[in-house]
Amino acid sequence: MDSCDEASVARALLLVAEVDGLDAVANECRLSAATLRRQLSGSFPLYLGTLLLVTRALELQLRVEAAAG
């Protein structure tokens, strides 16, 4: 992935959460499913705290690398 905006990342996480079971993911994040859906809709800023909660709930790893060049 060369570049990507935060709305795309948020919507991708929402898709994965829906496949995994949005209610279970939201419960693990201590949020309602509606709140989690709103936060990951791509219409609002994706906060680091939300990103970390959701990736942890989905048992995903977040990796940051320096850009080549």
Order of alpha helices (4+ residues) and beta strands (2+ residues): alpha-alpha-alpha-alpha
